[in-house]
Each structure stands twice: as C-alpha cells, then as structure tokens.
Amino acid sequence: MKNLLNSLKIPAEWIGLRKVTENWQLCSVRNEKPESSLHYLNSGVMVEVYVDGYFGYCATPSLETAAVQGAAERAFKQAQVFSQHKVAHLPLSVRPASVGSFRSPFRLSSQSLDLGEVHHRLLRVSQKLKISEKIVNRESSATFGDVRFEYVSTNGADITQDFTFAFSHLATTAWDQGVVQRRTDGGFLAHSFQSGVEALAEDILCQRGELVAREALELLTADECPEGRMSLLLAADQMMLQIHESVGHPLELDRILGDERNYAGHSFVKLKDFGHLQYGSSKMNVVFDPTFKSELASYGFDDGGALARREHLIREGRLLRGLGGLESQARSGVSGVSCFRSSSWNRAPIDRIANINLEPQSASLDDLISQVERGVYMQTNLSWSIDDFRDKFQFGCEYGRLIKDGQLTQTVRNPNYRGRTLEFWHHLAEVGGPSTLQWYGSPNCGKGEPNQLARVGHASPACLFHDIEIFGGQNRG
Amino acid sequence: MLRQLAYFTISKSSVDKTVDNLETSFSSLASALMNDLKTREKLNIELKAEKSLFVRFNDSRVRQSTETVEGRISLTLMSEHKTLTAELPWSFDFNISLKQCEQVKESCRAELMSLRSQVAKLPQDPYQVLPEGSSTSKEIVDDLAASESEIGQNLLSAFSDHPSCLTGLLTVGPVIRAFAHSQGASHWFSVNQFILNYTMGSLGAPERSVKGFYSATRWDSSELKKNLLASERHFQLMNRNGVKLAKGNYRVYLAPAAVYEILQLLAWDAFSERAYRQGASGLSRLRENKENFSPLLTLVENFGLGLSNRFNEWGELSPSKIALIEDGELKSNLICSRSAKEFEIPGNQANLRESIQSTEILPGQLPSADEQVLDHLGEGIYISNLHYLNWSERRSGRITGMTRYACFWVQRGKIVGPIENLRFDESIFNFWGQALEGLTTTRELQVSPLSYEMRDLGGALVPGMLIKSFSFTL
C-alpha cells in the first residue's frame, strides 16, 4: 500500500488510501432444507485527497496503479471544486499519522470450516428445534469471515486491522388456531461477535435453540400483555436495542451538526448539553468501549486513523461526551471518541455507533424482580420505532413475564412499551450486576447518505424502570 | 417446456460508451463461463454495477463528495440438486480493456472451479430452481442530457438561491443490472438517473423543515427550480405558530410521500407467499378473508413504470403487471419459483425476496390541488411525510410510526400551523379499510433513494389519501 501511495502523482497537500478486503461465508437453513449458501468476496480502495480544508473521495475496485491514480485525480478535481463550498474547514490534524495494528481474537479460523460442514451442522440444529408440530417454521443461519482494513497516508499513517467475525441466528415460529408467535435467539443476528468459528459449535447452537423453541410454544397459550403504567424490567437483549436507539444515535455528533437531517434524522441533544444535561438517573453509566476484543465493534483505530480508547459518554446520568470522530470534534468543539467509520471501501467514513455499553452495578436478577409490585419482564426486541429527534419511541418484545409482588408469574405475549427518551432514562430505578450482564451485537445499523451499514456492539445488564406505559396486542391507542 | 420471451425497450439519445463496453464485457464473460461448465452443471450469472457521484450537503454547503465505480458478479452453480453462490467484485472500470476483460474471466473461472469443489459437499436442495427458457430483454434509459459536473454546478447554484437551507444528497450516474444463464437467457437493464433528495430548513430550527425530492432520467434545471419553489411554499407555512395536539383519533390526509413510506414497510414481507406461510405477513388477515381493504384501493406491481429490472435472480421475466389488490381484495401474493416448488402452487416469477419493487396504486376521484385537498380534509392533520414505520403487531396489521417534516393542523379547510410530531399506532385494515375516504386523481412518482452497499432500483407511483380516522398515541 505504501508503494501504491508513493506512486501517486497528485499536487495535493495530503492523500490517504484505505483498502478493504472481505471474505465471508454465509449459509442458512429453513425447516431442515438448505435455503442459501454464499461465498462473498469484496475488495477495493478509497482514495482521499485533501485540498484547502476539504476531503474529496473516490473509490475504485481496482488495485492497479493506473486505476488508483485515476481515482486520485478525480478525488483531487472534486475536492478543488467542492472545497469552495465546504460546510467546514477541516484541519489536517483530523487525519493523525497513527501507526499500528489490531487483530480479532479467535481460536478456530474462518478457513477451518467449510460451507458443507456448516450446512450439515445447521440442519441438525434445525431438527432439534422441531419439538412440536406447532413449530411450523425453524430457521438457523451462520455467517463467518475475515475483513482486513489497511490505511496509509502521506503524513505517515500506516495501520493494518484484521477482523474475524462469526454471527449466528436461530428462530422459530409457532402457529396454532390462528395465533402465531415468533421467538428468536436474542433478536436477529444478536449473537454477532469478533470470534473464530468456535462460536458456531453445534452444542452451543442446540442449547440456545431448545429454549427458543420451548418459549415459542409457551407464547401460543399466553395471555396478552396487560396495559397500563407499571414497572418494566428489561433483559439485556432488549437493553441492547434501548441503548442503541435512545443513547447511541442521539449522541452522534454529525447528527447533532445536522448532517443526517434528510435521512436518519436529528437529535434532541444540543451541543451545549455536553457536560451539563442530566440524561438519566444516577444509575446510568454508559461507555464507548472499543477495547473488549470479542465485542463486535472493537478496533484499534477508526477510519481516519484516530486511536480508539474507552471513554465515558454518560456518568451517573450526566452527559459528558459525544459520539463523534475528529472531524465532528473539530466542527463542534465538543469532546468525542474514535468512531469515524465506513462500511467498506466504497463509502466515506462518518460518525458511527461502535460498542456502547451500560455498566453493571450489583443487583442480581432476583433482586431486581423483588423490587417490583406490578410490572412486566420483557425479553428480545421484536419491533422498534423512534422519531427523527430520537425522542418519542415505541418498542415491542417477543416474550414477557408478569411480575407481581416481587415474583415472576405467567408468560405474556406481544409485550410493548412506549415513552420519551429523557423521561424514560430518568425512570431508571435499578441496574443489574455482572450476573445479568450479556454482550450482543448487530451487523446491520443503517445510517448515512449514501447509506452505510455498521457493525455495533452493546453490552448491558438487566435494568429496572418504574412507571412506564406498557401495552399488549389488543385495542390500544 | 421452453419459453421464448423477448422484451426490448431502448431509449437513448446519447450513448454512454463505457456502459456499452461493460455490456460487451459481460456477454463475453458469460460465454466463457458457460463453455467451462461440465455435463449436468447449470450456471446463473448476475452483474450489479454503478458509476456514481454522491454529493452530500448540509445547510447548502458540501459536507462530503464521493465518486465510485463498482460492480459485483454473482455466480450460482447448480449441480446434482445442490446450489452454491459466489459473489465477487468486478474489479475494473466500465471502460474495461481487453486485457482486463481476460483477467476478469480468469478470476471468475477460478471461482467457478472453487464452487465446483465445494458444492459437492452441500446437502441436496429439494426446492432448487434450475434455469429454464431462454428469455431475453434489454432496457436502456440513457437520456440524462447533462453531465455529472453540470448537474453538480446546478446544485451549487441552487445553494446560492437557498442559503443555509438545503441538506441532503445528490446522486448521479448509471445503474446496471444484467443476467445470463446456461440455458440461454440474457437480460440487460441500465438506467442513467439522478436523485436529489433534500430537506429544506435551517439548522437553527430543524423541527421546522420540509422534505423535497426530485428524480428523473433527464435533468431539467427549470424543473429543479419549480421543485424548490414548491418546497419553499410549504417551508413558509412552517413559520406559523406550532400546534400541539393531544393523542387521539384524527381525520388525516396522507400526501403521496407518506403513502410511499407505508408501501416501503409492506415491501418487507407483506405480499410474500413465503412470509405468509410462515405467519410473518402483515396482510395475513386479507389472505384469510378476515379483512378486506376499501374497494377504492387497487394496487398493482407494474414494471411498465421503468423503475426496476423485470427479470429476477433466475432470469425469469415477471409479467409486466401483477394485480395484488383489486378493489380492496387480495388478488395475489408474490410467489417466486422457489416458493412455487416448496408449496406446490403456481408462481408468478417474483424475485427471491418476494418484495414489491415497482408498484402503483390506482388514482381516485379526490382533486389533488392543495386547496381542494384541504377543503376535503376540513378539520384534521395534513401529513406530508411519515418516518420509521414498523409493525407493532404483525398478525393484526398494526403499524406504528411518526409524522415527520411539514405536517399541519387544518381547520375549516385552512392550514393553521405545523404540528409537534405525533406517534401513531393504527391498523392498516382500518386506514386502508373502512376509514379510507378517497384517493387523489393525480399521483407522484417516488423513486427509492436507498444505497446500502450499492444503489437500489425501484419505487412507486402513488396518490394522496384521505383517511377518516387515524389513531395517534404519543
């Protein structure tokens, strides 16, 4: 890459090259029949050229010198034109000359497992999900692969990051007498990690699958979730979505600066809120953490070369820091984190959620339940919707249990809740301890114009909220 | 039985020679790979490609600009009842040289050999769809009448007319879809288009913004001016005092862009036969005759709109029109050939996802001019756009989402002021059922602006809708 960079002849103040190489295997099985098998390869280079405080971008799938030179020339011409109309003058310090590497942890490499073996494994797992004729649909899928990011620049950056991923998903649909209930394993692709294919071991998948199938059947004969204002205990796999939508996205600095207004939306958070706004109760501590290597969005450096460090975004409920890379920090004057990321070689980086985790405290799950007079314990996200300022939301879950006088009682189906973000987080009454902590991820966070997907990770304990509007699948509104 | 179908539409006044070059290269690649096949092997080859300029702007200033040329080749090998697909990059510019063409062939040939060794290890697929027939089609729309830089300059002029006001994305360039299979099918779809997708409103008051959209296959700067002026008129209304409404049921008018948001939710699974059989379709009650939509509603999948390629992942040509809802009744789901095998029913050449792509809702009798629409609305909410729709209870057709952008409280047929955005939670069997009062006579073409991984094709032609009662919850 350095040789390629050195060969470019462009009279620009700075040039950067970001090469991404991807090699994935994806397979899915439904009702004990193979559904799809895919070997996915992708590679290309994004050329960035800096002219008068502005970066022009041009991407090419070809690594030939002539093609990259051509891309650099186009990026340079583009930068010359658009720098005269730029939204902000960016200093070159937003592209630090970092040198380093990162490697995902893994025990068994992606190459140690072929699609044939994965398929047969998933077929066996799918068979295990068929515990009743009422389980009419059984899905199992696995995705695994490697992604390499290489980044060099004319001011001396030289970074190589090698990621190894393994994602798995299990789902069942139970159907009886007009009632249909779907139950998944933590949500769609929630088990997404930086890992080798040891995460796709058959016994691990079977164990998770058995619970999914049992609970789908349970939901068929469950009552609808009751309606009213009451306590809400959220399991870690719903906290993932709650954190993502009502903490992660509202804190993105480029969103607050207005870049996303036309698509993903804006934020109720203002720049002056950082350091001052009481976002939630004093139990709320949220960190940006790229250091837990197995979590899906851990890395050593972002796509602008900024070193990735763990930082508190919210401490004891107070908002401290934004989710914004060096460009947004320069534009806003607000502290941020290393989160300037692109989906692949063909997109310019923007501020992205990475790993955003809620820190555990000390309560066990039983402790949390014992504090509830009347409420619902909800697990696994099913439906999500929030307004374009990240304020008014409505989320639905797959599975609920009533809590009465400090005890878990019957299963309920179609549990939903709605609220407003700040009010909701101020109603955070208790945070579970390490025994309730779970890690989840998603490879499908969407944002940006043009659009990009990002891999994100969220770790959270179970959390208890009081006085939340809860409802089920009956006449409401 | 072999089917011979041919379908041609070519519209070009200026030929993009690099796209022509790509077409020749693709054909040459397909021939080479078909020659490499062994006995009883079948192969599908797909190409998705684009050449794009993206200019992202905020407050009428440029935030980021990106150019990209890219393509993806998909090879699906079928052998002994087993199927395996490889997707690999088309690693060269469209203006590919002979030498580079040979390099593409070699890397695809190597991948084909790899597929051959791996496919044998897979389990058999009883619902495998083998290539059949030798249908051909060619649709080319290349009439942009302006270069990317000219369009970019027009955009910059628009910025000077609307300082601190425009945020969004300009996308320009050709999008290509191509297909070939070992039985002789061959398809090519290429459209050179632009999309100007924008919000008009200042960063200082982002809640007072309006949404604008201008997309076509022919650039016309006078049309751009008209489009911006229309947005400007709504934007001026946003300066009126805001109106805070309590939750409850209201009469509403859904503008075409809002109706399109509903269609985009339905695109997920609503008309999919496979999703219905899994209990995952939000329109299940329609299929089970437990509900009907209003007889005012007719919805057709119509490839004559030119929004998307008509051929699917197996090289089958969809019928030009498929009636999905007719006078309120469900006429058909989308059934791909794989589902047809699985459920032992006739298919209708739907795509693998069984999703709507190029849809129209037939017009009604409601006059479309703003004033007349407001008169018919009387007292209620004018909804220009909706946001973040999702099923809140799929089996009963309940949808939740938010109002967004220029939504107004209307009294006695006059706009009072913009509303604070509201959340709704309502059954589609209500608002497209007995609560559907009318559809407008004129319709708007909505084009998909999505570009995850690569640019989408597709869209819809939709009217506005007057709804008697719509439930807001927050």
Boltz contact constraints between the chains, C-beta under 6 A:
constraints:
  - contact:
      token1: [A, 34]
      token2: [B, 123]
      max_distance: 6.0
  - contact:
      token1: [A, 34]
      token2: [B, 125]
      max_distance: 6.0
  - contact:
      token1: [A, 37]
      token2: [B, 84]
      max_distance: 6.0
  - contact:
      token1: [A, 38]
      token2: [B, 85]
      max_distance: 6.0
  - contact:
      token1: [A, 39]
      token2: [B, 86]
      max_distance: 6.0
  - contact:
      token1: [A, 40]
      token2: [B, 87]
      max_distance: 6.0
  - contact:
      token1: [A, 41]
      token2: [B, 88]
      max_distance: 6.0
  - contact:
      token1: [A, 42]
      token2: [B, 89]
      max_distance: 6.0
  - contact:
      token1: [A, 43]
      token2: [B, 89]
      max_distance: 6.0
  - contact:
      token1: [A, 56]
      token2: [B, 65]
      max_distance: 6.0
  - contact:
      token1: [A, 57]
      token2: [B, 66]
      max_distance: 6.0
  - contact:
      token1: [A, 58]
      token2: [B, 67]
      max_distance: 6.0
  - contact:
      token1: [A, 59]
      token2: [B, 68]
      max_distance: 6.0
  - contact:
      token1: [A, 61]
      token2: [B, 70]
      max_distance: 6.0
  - contact:
      token1: [A, 61]
      token2: [B, 89]
      max_distance: 6.0
  - contact:
      token1: [A, 61]
      token2: [B, 91]
      max_distance: 6.0
  - contact:
      token1: [A, 62]
      token2: [B, 91]
      max_distance: 6.0
  - contact:
      token1: [A, 62]
      token2: [B, 92]
      max_distance: 6.0
  - contact:
      token1: [A, 74]
      token2: [B, 67]
      max_distance: 6.0
  - contact:
      token1: [A, 78]
      token2: [B, 65]
      max_distance: 6.0
  - contact:
      token1: [A, 82]
      token2: [B, 62]
      max_distance: 6.0
  - contact:
      token1: [A, 82]
      token2: [B, 65]
      max_distance: 6.0
  - contact:
      token1: [A, 85]
      token2: [B, 61]
      max_distance: 6.0
  - contact:
      token1: [A, 85]
      token2: [B, 62]
      max_distance: 6.0
  - contact:
      token1: [A, 85]
      token2: [B, 156]
      max_distance: 6.0
  - contact:
      token1: [A, 86]
      token2: [B, 62]
      max_distance: 6.0
  - contact:
      token1: [A, 87]
      token2: [B, 58]
      max_distance: 6.0
  - contact:
      token1: [A, 87]
      token2: [B, 61]
      max_distance: 6.0
  - contact:
      token1: [A, 87]
      token2: [B, 63]
      max_distance: 6.0
  - contact:
      token1: [A, 115]
      token2: [B, 118]
      max_distance: 6.0
  - contact:
      token1: [A, 116]
      token2: [B, 121]
      max_distance: 6.0
  - contact:
      token1: [A, 116]
      token2: [B, 122]
      max_distance: 6.0
  - contact:
      token1: [A, 119]
      token2: [B, 122]
      max_distance: 6.0
  - contact:
      token1: [A, 119]
      token2: [B, 123]
      max_distance: 6.0
  - contact:
      token1: [A, 137]
      token2: [B, 278]
      max_distance: 6.0
  - contact:
      token1: [A, 173]
      token2: [B, 278]
      max_distance: 6.0
  - contact:
      token1: [A, 173]
      token2: [B, 279]
      max_distance: 6.0
  - contact:
      token1: [A, 175]
      token2: [B, 279]
      max_distance: 6.0
  - contact:
      token1: [A, 180]
      token2: [B, 279]
      max_distance: 6.0
  - contact:
      token1: [A, 180]
      token2: [B, 395]
      max_distance: 6.0
  - contact:
      token1: [A, 258]
      token2: [B, 58]
      max_distance: 6.0
  - contact:
      token1: [A, 258]
      token2: [B, 203]
      max_distance: 6.0
  - contact:
      token1: [A, 259]
      token2: [B, 58]
      max_distance: 6.0
  - contact:
      token1: [A, 259]
      token2: [B, 63]
      max_distance: 6.0
  - contact:
      token1: [A, 261]
      token2: [B, 167]
      max_distance: 6.0
  - contact:
      token1: [A, 261]
      token2: [B, 199]
      max_distance: 6.0
  - contact:
      token1: [A, 261]
      token2: [B, 206]
      max_distance: 6.0
  - contact:
      token1: [A, 262]
      token2: [B, 167]
      max_distance: 6.0
  - contact:
      token1: [A, 262]
      token2: [B, 168]
      max_distance: 6.0
  - contact:
      token1: [A, 262]
      token2: [B, 199]
      max_distance: 6.0
  - contact:
      token1: [A, 266]
      token2: [B, 206]
      max_distance: 6.0
  - contact:
      token1: [A, 346]
      token2: [B, 68]
      max_distance: 6.0
  - contact:
      token1: [A, 346]
      token2: [B, 70]
      max_distance: 6.0
  - contact:
      token1: [A, 348]
      token2: [B, 64]
      max_distance: 6.0
  - contact:
      token1: [A, 348]
      token2: [B, 66]
      max_distance: 6.0
  - contact:
      token1: [A, 383]
      token2: [B, 390]
      max_distance: 6.0
  - contact:
      token1: [A, 383]
      token2: [B, 391]
      max_distance: 6.0
  - contact:
      token1: [A, 383]
      token2: [B, 392]
      max_distance: 6.0
  - contact:
      token1: [A, 385]
      token2: [B, 388]
      max_distance: 6.0
  - contact:
      token1: [A, 385]
      token2: [B, 390]
      max_distance: 6.0
  - contact:
      token1: [A, 385]
      token2: [B, 400]
      max_distance: 6.0
  - contact:
      token1: [A, 385]
      token2: [B, 401]
      max_distance: 6.0
  - contact:
      token1: [A, 387]
      token2: [B, 402]
      max_distance: 6.0
  - contact:
      token1: [A, 387]
      token2: [B, 421]
      max_distance: 6.0
  - contact:
      token1: [A, 388]
      token2: [B, 387]
      max_distance: 6.0
  - contact:
      token1: [A, 388]
      token2: [B, 404]
      max_distance: 6.0
  - contact:
      token1: [A, 392]
      token2: [B, 423]
      max_distance: 6.0
  - contact:
      token1: [A, 392]
      token2: [B, 474]
      max_distance: 6.0
  - contact:
      token1: [A, 394]
      token2: [B, 400]
      max_distance: 6.0
  - contact:
      token1: [A, 396]
      token2: [B, 392]
      max_distance: 6.0
  - contact:
      token1: [A, 414]
      token2: [B, 393]
      max_distance: 6.0
  - contact:
      token1: [A, 418]
      token2: [B, 474]
      max_distance: 6.0
  - contact:
      token1: [A, 449]
      token2: [B, 56]
      max_distance: 6.0
  - contact:
      token1: [A, 449]
      token2: [B, 169]
      max_distance: 6.0
  - contact:
      token1: [A, 450]
      token2: [B, 54]
      max_distance: 6.0
  - contact:
      token1: [A, 450]
      token2: [B, 451]
      max_distance: 6.0
  - contact:
      token1: [A, 451]
      token2: [B, 450]
      max_distance: 6.0
  - contact:
      token1: [A, 451]
      token2: [B, 451]
      max_distance: 6.0
  - contact:
      token1: [A, 451]
      token2: [B, 452]
      max_distance: 6.0
  - contact:
      token1: [A, 453]
      token2: [B, 452]
      max_distance: 6.0
  - contact:
      token1: [A, 473]
      token2: [B, 393]
      max_distance: 6.0
  - contact:
      token1: [A, 477]
      token2: [B, 425]
      max_distance: 6.0
  - contact:
      token1: [A, 477]
      token2: [B, 471]
      max_distance: 6.0
  - contact:
      token1: [A, 477]
      token2: [B, 473]
      max_distance: 6.0
